[in-house]
């Protein structure tokens, strides 16, 4: 049984009077990664399509109602909610619904806030009768939807498709969604970054790095950022446990196939830092992380690959070496790539340009014949990597190119490949990727 002066009773009676959508979605104007927030009720007395209220506001309305009871009425939160609903510019009228016992108090509260002059008041008595205590101002809605992770959504309905509904014609775009829409194409973004740094190269077109044997604290001791991007690269990797008929038959042979490169950004002693992890987990390939001038060196090489033969970048990290790897589980923990096991060492990442078909550049991490990785980047992958590294320094993860709900795994064609699953990374000499 409802308490007749509390919010559930008020909501129920308003819904019984107006119909409509309970807990309907409106744009979220607050700083948030969620593009929508609920309003207690959104009613469409004429057409159920909110687009009609934008296109023909004289004939159609979108009426919003926020309900409060004696225990939830008042305070800054209620004022902020009503103000933010008005800011969405999605409503024809907005009402505050209260039990009749709060009718006078609600009139007094709203009269103290000029920003809420457009808000009307509905009062509900204990019999469920709804009466108009203050008329709402008629407004002309400007937005019939909102953008939510690259997709237009109808107000009220969210991701539910409205039968026979029109397309959204004027979506509300939050600041966060505007960031997602900022850079739609990685290749286009990267074109502005390309530079001829051949003056930094030697006579062979090679940009050398300065090296130091002093190490920072291990990467595992810094607070980690989110994974920004992955790439599915053709090549070889030190992978003692890859799928084959007998992985122990030739334990020192590198796996031939596809290798995942995952990019993570974080801060190290006040410097922007990047981790390049080659392999699908703790027992493949290796990683190198860079900070400060090392990141600048990586960029200097990458942006110049059309005009130089290549270059190298110094950093620190770990690599697997199949020639020294102990297959005894009691002994292999210090060789684990991820986490705090083992010790980091100074490493060099070599990047060379290539004229081979469908290969724009090659990366080599590790020096031994059965150590680390030796992988290839296509031109789309190279451009995507360039854009990613720049945006991570100048913007945020939402600004990374492409319409992805989480970080993608960019394949040779430049498209996401998570739909292929991760089995392809485990296999030795797998079937080639399907053409896209």
N, C-alpha and C positions, 0 to 999 in steps of 0.2 A: 504494500500500500504506500503510495507517495505521501510524503509530508507536504501539506498543501501550501506551504510558504517557502519551499526550497526549489532549487534550480531544475531538478528532473520534472517536477509537476508543471512548472512554468513552460519548459521546453515542450512537454507533451501537449499541453493545451494550445500553444502557438502552432505546433505542427498540425494539430487537429483542425485548427482554424484556417491556416494558409496552405497546408500541404507542403510540397517541395522536398528538398534534400537535407536531411539531418547531417551534421558534421561535414558540411560541404567545403570544398577547397577554394580558397582565395589565394592570390599571390602573397608571398611572405616578404614584407618590406624590411624586415630586420636583417642585420648582418648574419647570414646563415648559409650553409651549403644546401639546405632544403628549400626548394623554390616555392613551397606552398605551406599554408597553415589552415586549420579548420575554423569555420564560423558555425555557430549552433544550428542555424537554418538558413537556407537560400531557396527562395520561392520564385517561381516564374508563372504568374497568374494567367498569362496569355500563351505565348509560345514557350515550350520547354528548352529551346535553343537560345543561349545567351547572346549569340551573334545577332539575333533579331532585335534584341534590346539596344544594340549598338547601331545597327543599320536603320531601324525604325523606332526610335525612342518614344514617339508619340503614340505608338500602338502596342508596345511591349515593354515589360519591366523586369528587372532583376532586383528582388527585395531581400535584403539581408537582415537577420535578427540575431542578436547576441542576448542570451538569457542569463539572469542572475537570480539567486535566492537570498534569503536573509543571511545565510552563512557565507556567501560568496560575493555579496554586493560591496561596492565601494573600493577605495584604495587606488593607488597609482596604476596597478595592473589593469583594472577595468577601463580607466581613462585612456591608457596607452592602447589597449585593444581596439577601442572604438575609433581612436584617432588613426591607427594604422589601417583599419578597414576602409576608412575614408580615403586614405592616401593611395589605395589601389586603383581608384577611379573605375571600379567595375560595377558599381551599384546604382540603381535608380533611386532607391530609398534605403535608409539604414535605421533600424529600431533597436532600442534597448528594452527588453521585456523583463518585467519584475512582478513579484506578487503585489496585490493591491495594498498590502501593509507598507510597502516602500514607495508608493506612488509620489507622495509629497516630497520625500527625501530625494528621490531620483530627480524630480524637477529642480530642486534646489542645487543638487550637485552639478547637473549639466549646465545650469545657468551661470555657474562660476567658471566655465571653460568655453571661451569664445570659439576655439577650434572645433567644438562639437555642436555648433549652432544648427547644423543640418540634421542632427540625430533626433529622431522621434522617440516616444515612450509608449509602450503597450503595457497595460496592467491586467493581471489575471487574478480573479477572486477565487475563493476556496471551492466554488461550484464549477470552476473551469470557464467562466465567462470572460472573454477578452474584450477590453475597452480601450479606446484611444485616449491617452492622457496628454500627449503632445504630438502634433502633426510633424512628420518628417518632411524635410525639404526635397522637392523633386529635383533630381540630378540627371544629367545625361552621361551614361557610362561611356568611357573611352576604350575600354579593353574588354574583350570577350574571352580572353584566355591568358595563359602565361607560358613562358618557356621553362621547360624542366629537362635539363641534360640534353639539349639540342632539339627537343621535341616540343611542338606546341600542344598545350593541354587546355581543354575547356574549363572555365571557372565552374565550380560546383562538382563536375564529373571527374576531373583528374584524368587518369589514363583509361577510363571507361569510354568506349566509343558510343556516341549518341546516335541512335538509329535515325536515319534520314537527316542527320544534322549537317550543317555547313562546315567547311573548314574554318579554322580560327583565322580571323582577318586582322586582328590588332592585339597581339600578345603583350602582356606586361613582361618586361625584361628586368630582372633583378641585377644588381651589380655583379653578383657571382656568376649569373648566367651570361652576362655581357662579356665577362672574362673568358668563358668557355667558347664564345662565338668569335672572339677577337682574332684568332689565328686558325683559319679553316684549312690551310694547305701548307704542309711542311716544306715542300719544294719551293713554293713561292716565297715563303719567309726566308729560307736559307739563301736564296739568290742574292739578297742584300748583304749577306755576310761574306761572300766570296771575295778573297783578297789575294794579290800577288805578293807573297812574302819571300820571293826568290832571293832578295838581298840578304836574307838571314841564312841562306844555304851556302854550302861550299861549292866547289867547281863541279861536283857530281850531282848537284841539286839536292843535297841532303842537309836537313836542319838537325844539327846535333844538340844534345842537351847537356847541361852541367849536372854533375853527379855529386852526391854527398853520401858518405857512409853513416852519417848520424841519422838516427831514426826518431820520429815523433812517437808519442804514446800509440799503442795499437788501436786500430780502427774500432775494435769492439768496446773500447772504453769511452767513446764519444756517443752522444745521443743521436740515434739514427733517424734519418728522414724517411719518407715513404718511397717505395719503388716508383720511379717515374716512367720507365720505358723498358721494354725488352726487345731483343732482335733475334730472329732465327737465322743464324749464319751458316753457310756451308763451310766445311773444313774438317780439321782433325783436333782431337782433344785427348788428354790423358784421362782415361776413364776405366778404372780397373773392374767395374761391375756393369759394363754395358751388355745389352742383350745380343747374344750370338749363340751359335750352336755350342761352343765351349769357350767361355770367356777366359778360362785359365790355360788354354792351350798355348797361346802366345801372349803372356801377361805383359810384356814390354812393348807391344804394338799399340799405337794410338788408334782410337776409334775414328773411323771415317764416316762422316755423315753430316748431321746438323748439330750446332752448338748454340745454346742460348747465351746471349750477352744481356745482363741486366744492369741498368743504370740507377744508382741511388745517390741522392744529394744529402749533405749534412753540413754541419759546421764543426771545424776543428781548430781550437785555439783562436777563435775569432775570424778564421779564414773560411771562405767558401770551399767545400770539398766535394769530390766526386768519387764514387766507387764503381769500378767496372768489373763486374763478376762474370767470368766466363764459365758456364756450366750450369746444370739444372739443380745443383744442391751442394752438399758438403764433400762429395767424393768425385769431383770432376773438375778438370781444368785448373782454375785458380782465379785470383783477383789481384788487382792493383788499385790503390787509391791515391788520389792526388789532391793537393791543396795549394791555394795561393798561386804563386808563379808557375807551379807545375800544371795547373789547369790552363793558364794562359799559354803555356808551351803547347799543350794538347790542341788548343784552338788554333794557334799559329800554324801548326802542321796541317790540321784538317781543312782549314779554309783555303789552303794553298795547293791542294793536291792536283789541281788542273795545271799547275805551272812548275811543280817541283817533282823530284823522284820520290820523296818521302822524308821521314824524320823520326825522331825518337823522343820519348817522354820518360822522365825518371819519376819514381814513386816508391811505394812500399806495399808489401802484401805477402801472399803465399801462392805457391804453385805445387801441383802434384807431379812427381817424377816417378814414372812406372819402373824405371831401372833400380830405384832404391825403395820402392813401396813395399812394406811387409803385408802379405795377405793374411797373416795371423791376426785375428781380431783383438788379441791381447796386446798387440804391439802397434796397431795402426792409428790409434786415437791421436797421437801427436801430429799425424799427417792430415787430419781433418781440415778442410778449407774454411768452413764457417765457424764462428764462435771464437772462444778464447783459447782453444787447444793449439798447441804448437807456438811457434814464434814467427813474427813477420820479418822480412828481410828486404834489403834494397832490391828493386826490380826495374826492368826497362821494358817499356811497351814500344815495339817498332811498328811503324805504319808506312806502307809503301804504296805508291800509285800503281795501277795495272792497266795494260792494254788488252787483256784477255777478254773474250766474249762474255758479257754479262757479269764481269768482275771489274769494279771500279777501284777498289783498294784492298789491301791485305793487312791483317794485324797479326803480330807474333808476340806472345807473352811466354817467356821461358827460353832457355838456351839449349838444353839437351835435346837429343833426338826423340825422346819419349816424355817430354816435360811440357806442362802447360797447354797452350792451344796455338793453332795456326789456322786462321779463319779468313773468310772473304766477305766483303761488303759489296752489294750492288750499288748503283748510283742512287736509287730511291732510298736505300738504307743510309747511305752516307749523308744525303741531304736531311733526312729525318733526324739523324744523330746531331748534325750541326745545329738545327733549329732547337732541338731539345736542350743541348748544353747551354745555348745562349739564353733561352727563355727561363731556365732554372736559375740563372743568375740575375736576370732583369725583371722577372715576373714571378709566377707561381704555377703549381701543377695544373690548375684549372685552365691556364692559358696554353697548355701544350696542344699541338695541332691534332685534329681528328675528332670524330664523334664516338668517343669510347666511354663506357660506364665505369671502367677501371683501367689500370695501365695495360696497354696492348703488347703483343709480341709481333713486331713488324717483320714480315717475311721478305724474301728477295724482291717481290713485286711492289713492296711498299704498303701492303695491306696487312691487317691483323690476321694471325694464324692460330689463335687459341682454339678455334673450332676443330683443328686437327688433333687436339689433345697433346699430351706430353710424351706419348710412346715413341713418336718419331725421333725424339732427342736421345732415346736410349739405344736405338738400333744402330748396328754397324752396317754401312752401305744400304740405307733404306731406299724405298722407291722415291723418285723425285717428287717434289711438290707439284700438285696440279696447277696448270696454268690458270691465271685469273684475268 
